[in-house]
């Protein structure tokens, strides 16, 4: 293997890094999350309008930076959806989708900047699952407004995003490889994205199946039903639970369709790692920073390095936010009519769709860590003049470098964690519908009432309930 393609001027690199950290401040390279706590508490208590108002106050107080505008659009869209303000929700989520498309076109070139800069300093272009569910929440908004044509558009957009997902990251990996070959400040890493093993969203099929049936398009409804079955049969790593019974028609009655959203989608947390180089073996070893790890090695790469050094860095990983909700019972005019069944585990979708991007983030972060680690090593060697003065210089170099090595933990905060459905045969009429959200011990943690629901034969009669606990 040829010479290592690292920065030839380590002192200059650290100077640039330190200056950028000082200009941007520590906050520009660390993810802000604290301001979410009171908003999340309001959502979990059921005060959805209050949560939406608090979120707008947070925006006015500049808790959302311009580079994080996509997150604001999604958060605001979700909060207004829960509050029943479907028009405002759609307006925010439309801006989210447009921003995601605009920012992704810039993401590859901007990501190359993060060979020096921390990812947190760049504009957030969103995760694939976030944009996917943006479309599906918009579909729910339009269904609530009885605008089926607009809901179909959102479902088609969601399906189109899944159709191109694997190609998207294959092309991104190719662009990274080309850029790395041209830039001699990078390590010679062969960028490869993990395969995307997700192409069919069950909840999207469920919604379109019902709308087609309501419009009298039996063949289209049957096709979507078959695709719903395929989602479960061909993607057991996502849908590792029994497919719910679904029904669009009843010979002797009408069908009430209840959709339940529970819990909150996962968030990102930092996985702390250490990079160790071995110039004799021409090897870069990546180790868990946790001394309790069962297998200390996270991975390794064959790279020709000229110095032996350690360097600390972190990458993001998806972490589930456990829900207290174990089951959801449904009542019509106080009479128990059944239990909702899980159709979508958003956490599994999030982890799977993030995996291809995570593999590229990991390789890019290793390349950046190698460049900074070597620069840090050489600068400290030069600064080691002995005594307290030399120690202080080395400590300052470590601090300047560490400021720029925080994992990018940005995510939209208020997507649901799980989606449940239930299709119940019921006599036509107007009902007061209620849902009880229960823990695994059978304790009711939330009740929601939706009064005056008209259930008519041959139509899609949806009711949406939710508890974000």
Helices and strands as residue ranges (DSSP letters): H 10-24, G 26-29, H 36-45, H 48-60, G 66-68, H 69-82, H 86-113, G 119-121, H 128-144, H 148-163, H 165-182, H 202-214, H 218-234, E 254-262, E 267-278, E 283-288, E 297-301, E 310-319, E 327-332, E 335-339, E 341-345, H 346-383, H 387-402, E 418-426, E 429-438, E 444-455, E 461-467
